[in-house]
């Protein structure tokens, strides 16, 4: 997996700042209460400084932290070893840090049904904890997300284009658009890092071309994209994967190897707007939230997104970093920069560079 190499190995690196992020994540985002059991799952690729900081912050909040570490798995949504699934089932709060995240697995669904509060932070390292959590004005980012939801919800048709050939349209209808960066304050809640809204337009209305030019994962051999991957979509299903270079070939072969027609279904559309993420890094949780990006999920679709859910062997996410977005023909974003006046004003208040 190609990633931007930026990890400083010294334990003292950003240790004060990362502690701010850990406390914020535990207390404000996961809403950890005294006496709760907090599970932190990691693998051999995880930045264990983050796990230790989260464990300390959970204990300071009066909770009981448990850190589980197991072998790295290079795919998403596959079932974990039985002891990991058992730990998730017994947790009040579950924070995922490992590369091969378990969201969309049976173990995940069982934990959610039991009432576990969950967040997927796959690949979270110290730098990411500081940039995307500690430094971020969550209230301001939530305001931006709410405004994006409002603008998208009033239109009949959403069209997303880019200079490298993307041109995809879809109708949302009465399906919900979710702001993902909200506190996990109710049993069974699955929350994500701030700076993303997600929804899935009515399947048969999704037609056109999607182009990934930022990052895609899985498969693990993609990550940062060198040559764009072009997906042809008809009625919500990917019918062709094209592009020059190895990225498109890897992605096409990986989809085919899953040997399941559900692997080709578009599971969600998402917009990224975390001010702490200014470029793709190869860490998918960040790549989905590059400020101004658009991201599409392919494969398994969770029930939370709205409409019909389905299960595939895996779920893959890919991003485009400089899209233009139109609601009933009116642009709210052009070439990766928000142009709607209300969005621009919020960006200015957040201090986003370039606004």
C-alpha positions as CSV (number, residue, x, y, z in Angstrom):
1,X,0.0,0.0,0.0
2,X,1.5,3.3,-1.1
3,X,1.3,6.0,1.7
4,X,2.9,9.3,2.4
5,X,5.8,8.5,4.8
6,X,5.5,11.0,7.6
7,X,5.7,9.0,10.9
8,X,8.2,10.2,13.4
9,X,9.1,7.2,15.5
10,X,10.1,9.1,18.7
11,X,7.6,8.6,21.5
12,X,7.9,12.2,22.5
13,X,6.9,13.5,19.0
14,X,3.8,15.6,19.4
15,X,3.1,13.8,22.6
16,X,1.4,16.8,24.3
17,X,-0.7,17.7,21.2
18,X,-1.7,14.0,20.7
19,X,-2.9,13.8,24.2
20,X,-5.3,16.7,23.5
21,X,-6.6,14.7,20.6
22,X,-6.9,11.5,22.6
23,X,-8.9,13.2,25.4
24,X,-11.1,14.9,22.8
25,X,-11.8,11.5,21.1
26,X,-12.6,9.7,24.3
27,X,-14.6,12.4,26.1
28,X,-16.2,14.5,23.4
29,X,-16.6,12.1,20.5
30,X,-17.0,8.6,22.0
31,X,-18.7,10.1,25.2
32,X,-17.0,7.6,27.4
33,X,-18.5,7.4,30.9
34,X,-17.0,6.1,34.2
35,X,-17.2,2.3,34.5
36,X,-17.5,1.6,30.8
37,X,-15.4,-1.0,29.0
38,X,-13.4,0.7,26.2
39,X,-12.0,-1.7,23.5
40,X,-9.1,-0.4,21.3
41,X,-8.3,-2.9,18.5
42,X,-4.9,-2.7,16.8
43,X,-2.7,-4.8,14.6
44,X,1.0,-5.1,13.9
45,X,0.9,-2.1,11.6
46,X,-0.8,0.2,14.1
47,X,0.9,3.3,15.7
48,X,0.8,2.0,19.3
49,X,1.5,5.4,20.7
50,X,-2.1,6.3,19.7
51,X,-3.5,3.2,21.4
52,X,-1.6,3.9,24.6
53,X,-2.8,7.6,24.6
54,X,-6.4,6.5,24.1
55,X,-6.1,3.9,26.8
56,X,-4.8,6.5,29.2
57,X,-7.5,9.0,28.3
58,X,-10.1,6.3,28.8
59,X,-8.8,5.5,32.2
60,X,-8.6,9.1,33.2
61,X,-12.3,9.3,32.3
62,X,-13.0,6.5,34.8
63,X,-13.4,3.8,32.2
64,X,-11.7,0.4,31.8
65,X,-9.5,0.4,28.7
66,X,-8.6,-2.9,26.9
67,X,-6.1,-2.9,24.0
68,X,-6.2,-6.0,21.7
69,X,-3.4,-6.4,19.1
70,X,-3.4,-9.1,16.4
71,X,-1.8,-9.8,13.0
72,X,-2.2,-7.3,10.2
73,X,-4.8,-8.2,7.6
74,X,-4.6,-6.5,4.3
75,X,-8.3,-6.4,3.5
76,X,-11.4,-4.8,5.0
77,X,-14.7,-6.2,6.4
78,X,-13.3,-9.8,6.9
79,X,-14.1,-11.7,10.1
80,X,-11.5,-11.3,12.9
81,X,-10.1,-14.0,15.1
82,X,-12.7,-15.2,17.6
83,X,-11.1,-13.6,20.7
84,X,-11.3,-10.2,18.9
85,X,-15.0,-10.7,18.0
86,X,-15.7,-11.7,21.6
87,X,-14.0,-8.6,22.9
88,X,-16.0,-6.4,20.6
89,X,-19.2,-8.0,21.8
90,X,-18.4,-7.2,25.4
91,X,-17.4,-3.6,24.9
92,X,-19.4,-0.5,25.6
93,X,-17.1,1.5,23.3
94,X,-15.0,0.1,20.5
95,X,-12.3,2.1,18.7
96,X,-10.7,0.5,15.6
97,X,-7.1,1.4,14.7
98,X,-6.0,-1.6,12.7
99,X,-5.5,-1.5,9.0
100,X,-8.0,-4.3,8.1
101,X,-11.1,-2.7,9.7
102,X,-14.0,-4.8,10.8
103,X,-16.9,-2.5,9.9
104,X,-19.4,-4.5,7.7
105,X,-18.3,-7.8,9.2
106,X,-20.6,-10.1,11.2
107,X,-18.5,-9.3,14.3
108,X,-19.3,-5.6,13.7
109,X,-23.0,-6.2,13.2
110,X,-23.2,-8.3,16.4
111,X,-21.5,-5.7,18.4
112,X,-23.8,-3.0,17.1
113,X,-26.9,-5.1,17.8
114,X,-25.6,-5.5,21.3
115,X,-25.4,-1.7,21.7
116,X,-21.6,-1.0,21.4
117,X,-20.7,2.5,20.4
118,X,-18.1,2.3,17.6
119,X,-15.7,4.4,15.5
120,X,-13.5,3.3,12.6
121,X,-10.2,5.1,12.7
122,X,-8.1,2.6,10.6
123,X,-4.5,3.7,10.2
124,X,-4.7,6.5,12.8
125,X,-1.2,7.6,13.7
126,X,0.0,10.4,15.9
127,X,0.2,13.0,13.1
128,X,-3.3,12.2,12.0
129,X,-4.7,12.3,15.6
130,X,-3.3,15.8,15.9
131,X,-4.3,17.1,12.5
132,X,-7.8,15.7,12.2
133,X,-8.9,15.7,15.9
134,X,-6.9,17.8,18.2
135,X,-6.7,20.9,15.9
136,X,-10.2,20.7,14.4
137,X,-13.1,22.9,15.5
138,X,-15.7,20.1,15.6
139,X,-18.6,22.6,16.0
140,X,-17.5,24.6,13.0
141,X,-16.9,21.5,10.9
142,X,-20.4,20.2,11.9
143,X,-21.9,23.5,10.8
144,X,-20.2,23.1,7.4
145,X,-21.5,19.5,7.1
146,X,-25.1,20.5,8.1
147,X,-25.0,23.3,5.4
148,X,-23.8,20.8,2.7
149,X,-26.6,18.4,3.7
150,X,-29.1,21.3,3.5
151,X,-27.9,22.3,0.0
152,X,-27.9,18.8,-1.4
153,X,-31.3,17.8,0.1
154,X,-33.2,20.6,-1.6
155,X,-32.3,19.5,-5.1
156,X,-33.7,16.8,-7.4
157,X,-30.4,15.8,-9.1
158,X,-26.8,15.9,-7.9
159,X,-24.1,15.9,-10.6
160,X,-20.4,15.5,-9.8
161,X,-17.7,16.2,-12.5
162,X,-13.9,16.7,-12.7
163,X,-11.4,17.8,-15.3
164,X,-10.1,14.3,-15.7
165,X,-13.4,12.9,-17.0
166,X,-15.7,12.2,-14.0
167,X,-19.4,12.9,-14.7
168,X,-21.8,11.1,-12.5
169,X,-25.4,11.9,-11.7
170,X,-27.9,10.6,-9.1
171,X,-31.2,11.5,-7.4
172,X,-31.3,11.3,-3.6
173,X,-35.1,11.2,-3.3
174,X,-36.2,10.8,0.3
175,X,-33.0,9.0,1.4
176,X,-31.1,10.5,4.3
177,X,-27.8,12.3,4.0
178,X,-25.6,11.6,7.1
179,X,-23.2,13.9,8.9
180,X,-20.6,11.5,10.1
181,X,-18.6,13.5,12.7
182,X,-21.2,13.5,15.5
183,X,-20.8,12.3,19.1
184,X,-21.5,8.7,19.9
185,X,-23.9,9.3,22.7
186,X,-26.4,6.5,22.1
187,X,-26.1,2.7,22.3
188,X,-25.3,1.1,18.9
189,X,-24.1,4.2,17.3
190,X,-21.4,3.9,14.5
191,X,-19.6,7.3,14.1
192,X,-16.7,8.3,11.9
193,X,-14.0,11.0,11.9
194,X,-15.4,14.6,11.5
195,X,-15.4,16.1,8.0
196,X,-17.6,13.8,5.9
197,X,-21.2,13.5,4.8
198,X,-22.4,10.2,3.2
199,X,-25.5,9.0,1.4
200,X,-26.5,6.7,-1.4
201,X,-28.7,8.1,-4.2
202,X,-31.4,5.9,-5.6
203,X,-29.5,3.0,-7.3
204,X,-31.1,3.2,-10.8
205,X,-30.5,7.0,-10.9
206,X,-26.7,6.6,-10.6
207,X,-25.3,6.8,-14.1
208,X,-22.1,8.1,-15.7
209,X,-18.4,8.0,-14.9
210,X,-16.5,8.0,-11.6
211,X,-12.8,8.8,-11.6
212,X,-10.5,8.0,-8.6
213,X,-7.5,10.2,-8.7
214,X,-6.6,10.6,-5.0
215,X,-6.5,7.2,-3.3
216,X,-8.3,3.9,-3.3
217,X,-8.3,1.1,-0.6
218,X,-8.6,-1.8,-0.6
219,X,-7.0,-3.4,-2.4
220,X,-3.8,-2.9,-0.5
221,X,-1.7,-2.6,-3.7
222,X,-3.5,0.7,-4.6
223,X,-3.4,3.3,-1.9
224,X,-2.2,6.6,-3.3
225,X,-3.1,6.7,-7.0
226,X,-0.6,7.5,-9.7
227,X,-2.8,7.1,-12.7
228,X,-6.6,7.7,-12.5
229,X,-9.0,4.8,-12.2
230,X,-12.2,5.3,-14.3
231,X,-15.4,3.4,-13.4
232,X,-18.3,3.3,-15.8
233,X,-21.6,3.2,-13.8
234,X,-25.0,2.2,-15.0
235,X,-28.0,2.0,-12.7
236,X,-25.7,2.0,-9.6
237,X,-23.5,-0.8,-10.9
238,X,-19.9,-0.6,-12.1
239,X,-19.8,-2.0,-15.5
240,X,-16.2,-1.2,-16.6
241,X,-12.9,-0.3,-14.9
242,X,-10.4,1.5,-17.2
243,X,-7.3,3.6,-17.0
244,X,-3.6,3.7,-17.9
245,X,-0.9,2.2,-15.7
246,X,-1.1,-0.4,-13.0
247,X,-3.7,1.3,-10.7
248,X,-6.7,0.5,-12.9
249,X,-5.4,-3.0,-13.6
250,X,-4.9,-3.8,-9.9
251,X,-8.4,-2.5,-9.1
252,X,-10.1,-4.3,-11.9
253,X,-8.5,-7.6,-11.1
254,X,-9.2,-7.2,-7.4
255,X,-12.9,-6.6,-8.0
256,X,-13.1,-9.6,-10.3
257,X,-11.3,-11.8,-7.7
258,X,-14.1,-11.2,-5.2
259,X,-16.4,-13.2,-7.5
260,X,-19.6,-11.6,-6.4
261,X,-21.8,-9.2,-8.4
262,X,-22.5,-7.1,-5.2
263,X,-18.9,-6.1,-5.2
264,X,-19.6,-3.9,-8.3
265,X,-22.5,-2.0,-6.7
266,X,-22.0,1.6,-5.6
267,X,-22.6,1.7,-1.8
268,X,-22.4,5.4,-1.0
269,X,-21.3,8.8,-2.1
270,X,-19.5,11.0,0.3
271,X,-18.1,14.5,0.5
272,X,-14.9,15.2,2.5
273,X,-14.2,18.5,4.3
274,X,-11.9,18.0,7.3
275,X,-9.7,21.2,7.5
276,X,-6.8,19.1,8.9
277,X,-6.6,17.0,5.7
278,X,-5.1,18.9,2.8
279,X,-3.9,16.1,0.6
280,X,-4.2,12.3,0.1
281,X,-1.9,10.2,2.2
282,X,-2.8,6.6,1.5
283,X,-4.6,6.3,4.9
284,X,-8.2,5.9,3.8
285,X,-9.8,7.5,6.8
286,X,-7.9,10.7,5.9
287,X,-8.3,10.3,2.1
288,X,-12.1,10.3,2.5
289,X,-11.9,13.6,4.2
290,X,-9.4,15.7,2.1
291,X,-11.0,19.1,2.2
292,X,-13.3,19.5,-0.8
293,X,-12.9,15.9,-2.1
294,X,-15.6,13.5,-3.1
295,X,-15.4,9.8,-2.3
296,X,-17.4,6.7,-3.4
297,X,-17.8,3.4,-1.7
298,X,-18.0,0.2,-3.7
299,X,-19.2,-3.2,-2.4
300,X,-20.9,-3.9,0.9
301,X,-23.6,-1.4,1.8
302,X,-24.5,-0.9,5.5
303,X,-28.1,-0.6,6.5
304,X,-27.4,2.8,8.2
305,X,-26.9,4.6,4.8
306,X,-30.5,4.3,3.7
307,X,-32.3,2.3,1.1
308,X,-31.6,-1.4,0.5
309,X,-28.5,-2.8,2.2
310,X,-26.5,-5.6,0.7
311,X,-23.4,-7.7,1.6
312,X,-20.3,-8.3,-0.6
313,X,-17.0,-9.9,0.2
314,X,-15.5,-6.5,0.9
315,X,-16.0,-2.7,0.7
316,X,-13.6,-0.4,-1.1
317,X,-13.4,3.4,-1.0
318,X,-11.9,5.7,-3.7
319,X,-11.5,9.5,-3.8
320,X,-11.3,12.4,-6.3
321,X,-9.6,15.5,-4.9
322,X,-10.8,18.4,-7.1
323,X,-14.5,17.8,-8.1
324,X,-17.2,20.2,-9.2
325,X,-20.6,19.6,-7.6
326,X,-23.9,20.8,-9.0
327,X,-27.3,20.6,-7.5
328,X,-30.0,20.9,-10.1
329,X,-27.4,22.6,-12.4
330,X,-26.2,25.1,-9.8
331,X,-22.6,24.8,-8.7
332,X,-21.8,24.6,-5.0
333,X,-18.2,23.6,-5.6
334,X,-15.9,24.1,-8.6
335,X,-12.6,22.2,-9.0
336,X,-12.3,21.4,-5.3
337,X,-13.2,24.8,-4.0
338,X,-16.6,25.6,-2.5
339,X,-18.3,28.5,-4.3
340,X,-21.7,28.7,-2.7
341,X,-21.6,31.9,-0.6
342,X,-22.8,30.3,2.7
343,X,-20.2,27.5,2.4
344,X,-17.5,30.1,1.6
345,X,-18.4,32.1,4.7
346,X,-18.2,29.0,7.0
347,X,-14.8,28.1,5.4
348,X,-13.6,31.6,6.2
349,X,-14.7,31.3,9.8
350,X,-12.9,28.0,10.1
351,X,-9.8,29.6,8.7
352,X,-9.5,27.2,5.8
353,X,-6.6,28.2,3.6
354,X,-7.6,29.9,0.3
355,X,-10.9,31.2,1.6
